[in-house]
């Protein structure tokens, strides 16, 4: 099997445990635009948020406010302020096994790129809070690539910037359907759905996951075992 030389890993719900912080930031953002808890509009908006996880945040708000770009931009700005404020108050915690997984990948000469639907400003705050500069090779947001997930642009940008010769040398891990679609569209050999985040096993498989793993801690064993001397690993059964 083609050796893996690049791992593209999602942030929220995959490598960091901030799903609740993200949900609160979305709720606060739409509340500033008159969509408040206890209403049908709020319930519909939060369903859309859940369904769209992994996509660029501004695109999520455009889906909630399809006929009003000013509202979408205002809500997105509130989201960023709310989430970044939560980081300043509470910090960010890697999900169990994440740091060890990053170290294992780098030790095996696998380059690591973090990909996210956050803006460049928010991604910068996240990276500052995590202090992972010695554990990753690159971190990309939609602004860096042209389009965000589920389009393949961020993964393909990582391939180009990090000098990867073949998209089949790429492995992807994420917790949302859009992560899976992004990985498959980019041509990655391994597209692993992680069960620590927002979407169910069925939803991840629907997006095109080649494997399902319990957490990012299982990812190095999956991709480092996928080398020229061993057969393809089957998807985990849950």
Steps between C-alpha positions, in 0.01 A plus 500: 500500500619853428693640799351798679716814493246767601231496768229767475321526834190695596498715813169528691371159604796313353818628664358752749200454726318826442171385347293658779690830466430506128129426552470781755673743266256412221203546737627839616565609143153428369342646815649839411302478177170432675498120491469402866464172693149367538388598151448289189744719312769426758438125480522507120815711509677266741404198288665677208806572715530133596453382143759747371776434752844511345397751235630859504320687777397785271338247265302358793364844580422565134288187513310636800463849350488421126357834392699730726878509464527775763328279758721205411815712535382650830418157642838367386679786672310430822586131470870579472494737797304253712720201420826691534376643830427148624854397409641791700288410803529122495782407267488196274563137586619241251284191489660200675782350296529792259846622599632144500346443157667811359834389641464150350416639158789746498740230627400287202578791261132563429432870453205639696260769382210629708196603294200690628189696414608782731617834361871582493457725806331227703746236383781723621343519846458123506862437405622746762296325766625154403872577452537223242753677279750217547241229433350609167632606161210713382157631602246610240163672499266565205656843440833329427362267235212670321214277614432318825358155561335301356708617203850344477695827478662502846635147465626569148662823622679300771619250238649783294653696786657197667633347179298178506534320168172308489161560662493129580772573757243698703295384798216709644330490840190692603175477691257643244344392172661798327844377614432168332375659178805727493738208541335286234482786252871569555588138421641407843566129554375505859200705607439417863183600680560573868223437753596770752315780327169601351396244240400137540671197349228475235537866410876464467462192279244686291764767441741238369708393801734214418550422868326579829715544811405572859738794537803669349712283732427210260605692190878437504447125529266516203716703264842374605377147448396590147837455339643301212550187709148460631150457359238775519347526845125432521264758642443462871165358601288689753 
